Amino acid sequence: MLQEKRQRKDRKIQRQKRITMIDIYLCEDQAEQLRCLEKWITRYIEQNGPAARVVSARTRPEETLEDLCPGSTQLFFIDIQLGKAEMDGFALAEEVKRQNGDACIVYLTSKSELAYRAFEHSFDVLDYIVKEPSEFLHEEPGVRMQERLGRIFSRISQKEQEKENGILIECGSRKVRVKKEDIISIEAIKGRHQLEIITEKEMLTSQMSLKAVEEMLDDSFIYVSRSCLISRKKIREMDRKNRFIIMTNGKKIEISYRKLKEVWGLL
């Protein structure tokens, strides 16, 4: 029991120490505009301090895809019109999102009438930038561009915060992001090799192990038996004599004998 508590504490400390690095990918077919954009973003990072770096600046979408490296937060600045390339910016963004559904997309376009198309796709788009030719004649980004970059990095920070509060559950062919504060209980269904995850909004089933899900959670979740995790914040009532808990959704959950004292002491 003591070792289990120490492990949970260590995981919590590691989460607090973790600093998310944003890897930035640029794909713009005009070499001079690409150079300016890379310089502006690098200078913005140096002056404003987000944990970010430009890892790829390419004129061809195929090269951008070759540069992809998993395991980081990814931010893409993609020109919608990519000259003579086989795929345009929309097709590149679709392939990027296929490989990493959490990737952040910012579209670039010199034609304001194309900007609205950025939001017609099934996936979320972080923002768009209408390129003003006069801006790309200067070494320093204008006020408009600085404000735009500020908004983009602010939105990424917000998305990262939302991700930190959520976990990604594998449900068959889908992956569903669930907010931790919405989870009521997670229970391994005997004989079915499945988890039943009950939230404030839905009930999910997953082939993941209970241990794998538990490792993504924090100390507000406790075992009431070997096969069931619950959120302490969602407990409405506990009956120590009859060994059960009633959750906020009315669900009645049995507590094992060996967990009874521990659960009672945590409430």
N, C-alpha and C positions, 0 to 999 in steps of 0.2 A: 504493500500500500504506500509506504514512504517513498520507495523507488519510483512508483507511478506518479506521485505528486512532484517529485524532483524532475522527472522527464517532462511533465506538462509545463513546469516553470522554465526549464531550459528552452523549450520550443517557443514560449512566449517571449523570452529575452531575445532569441534569434530573430523573431519577427520584428521586434522593435528596432533591432540594429540594422535590419535590411534596408539598403538604399537602392531604389529602383533606378537603373541607368536607362535612359531613353536612347535607342539607336535610331539615327535619322538617315533615311534614304531619299535621295533626290533623283528624279528622272525628268529631264528637260532636254528637248532635242536641239535647242539653240545654245551653242557652247558658251557664248558671252553671257547670256541670261543665267545659265547654270553656274558660271563662275561667280557672278554677282550674288546669286541666291545663296550659294555655299558660304561666301564671305559674310553676308549679312547675318545668317543664322549663327555662324561661329562667333561673330562679334556680339550678337545678342546673348548667347550663352555665357561668354566671358564677362559681360557687363552685369548680367542679371542672375547668374548663378544656378540655373536649373541643372540637374545632373543629366547631361545630355552630350552627345557627340555625333558628328556627321561621319558615318561609316561607309557611305557609298554615294557618289555623284556621277551619274551616267547619262549619256544621251540616247541610249538604246534600252528598251524595256527588257530585252532578253538578258542583258548584262546585269540589270537590277535584280532580276530573279536569280541569277547565278550568285549574286553577292549575299543573298538572304542567309542569315544566321539565327537559328532559333534560340530561345532562352532569355530574351530581353523584351522590354517594352519597345514596340516598333512604331515609328512615325514616318509616314511617307508623304512627300510633296511630289505630286504626279501631274505633269502637263497633260491636258485632255487630248490635244492634237500633237501627235508624235511623228510628224513628217511622213517619211516613207517606210516607217517600221510596220511590221506585219500586224501588230496589235496597237490599238489606241490606248489612251489613258484609262478609259473605262474597263477595257479588257484586262489591262495590267492590274488594276485595283481588284477586279473579281478574282484573279489568280492569287494575288497576295492574300485576300480574305479567305480564300479556299485553304491556303496553307496555314494561316494564322487568323482565326476569327476575331481575335482581340486587337489586331493591327489598327492603327489610327490613320485615316486617309484625309489628306488635304489636297484638293484639286487646284491646279493652276490653269488659267485660260486667259488669252488676250481678247476673247470675244465674250462680252458680258451676257449675250443671249444664250451662251452655253452653260452659264453658271447654274441655272435652275435645274439642269439635268443631273447635277451632282447629287441631288436628293431623290432621284427617281428609282434608285436601286433598292434591293431588298435589305442590304446591309447599311449600317449607320455610317455617315460621313461626318468627320469632325468639323470641317470648315472648307471654304474655297477662297482663292485669291484671284482677283481680276488683275492681270498684269498691265500696268501702265508703261508704255515704251519709254517715256521720259524718265521714269524712276530708275531704269536700268542703265542710265547714262552717268549715274553717280556712284562713287565708291561707298558712300554712307547710305544706309536705308532711310527713307523719309519717315515722317511722323506717322503716316497712315500704315506703313509696313511695320513699324515698331509696335504700334497698337495692335495690329493683326497678330503678330507673333506672340505678344503678351497674352492675347485672348486664347490662342491655340495652346500655349503651354499651361495656361490656367485650366482649360478644359481637360487636358491630359491629367493634370494633378487631381482634378475632381473625379475622373474616371478611375484613376489608380486607387483613390480612397474608397470608391464604391467596390472595386475588386477586392480590396483588403477586407472589406466587411462581408464579402460573399465567398462561396466555395463553388467549384465547378463539379457537377454531378454527371457521371456517365449513365445515360438511360438508353440502352440499346444503341441505335445509330445516332442518337442525339447527345449533345452536351448541354446541360441546363445550369445557368448560374443562379444560385440561391443565396439570398441574404441570410447571414447567420442569425440575425435578430428575428427572422420569420420562422426558423426551425423550432418545432415543438418536440418531436421525438424521432429517433432513428433506431429501427429494430430489425435484427436479422430474423428472417422467417424460417423456422425450422423445416428442414427437408426440401427447401426450394432453392437454396443457395442464392437468395435474394435479400436485398434490403428494402424496407418500407420506410420511406422518409416522409413524414407528415409536417407540413408547414401551415402557416396561416392562410395560404391561398390554394394549396393543392396537395395531392398525395403522389409521390414519385416512387417508382421501383427501379432498382439498380443492381447490377451484377458486381459492383465494387465490394470490397471487404469492409467490415465495420471498422477495422483498424485503420484502413486507408482514409476513411472519412474522418475518423476521430483525430488523426494527425493534422487535419486542416482546421480544426476547431480550437477554441480557447478554454480557459478554466470555468467558463459559465456552463459548460456541458459536463455532466457526470453520469457514470454508469450506475444504474439501479439493479442491473443483473449482468451476467456475462454477455447477453445478447441484446441489450437495450441501453441506449444513450438518451438522455433527456436534457432539455434546457432548464436550468434552475429558475430562470426568469419566467418560465411558463407554468410553473407549479401553482395550482390554485389551492390545493389542500393535500395534507398527508395524514393518513391513519396508521400510526405506528403499531397499534395492537393487531390490526388485521392486515398489515403489510401491503398497503397500496397507496398510490398517489393519484390524484385527479388533476389533469392538466387544464389549461385555460380553455381548451376546445371541448372539454367534457370527457376526454379519453381517460379511462381507468387503467393504470399500469401497476402490475405486481412488482414488489421489491423483494429481492432474494434475502435470505437470512443473513448471509455474510456481509451484505451491503447496507442492512437496516440501520445500524448504529452510525455508520459513516454518513449516509444520506441525511439522517435526522440531525446530525451535528453540523451539516453544511447549510441547513435552512435557517 
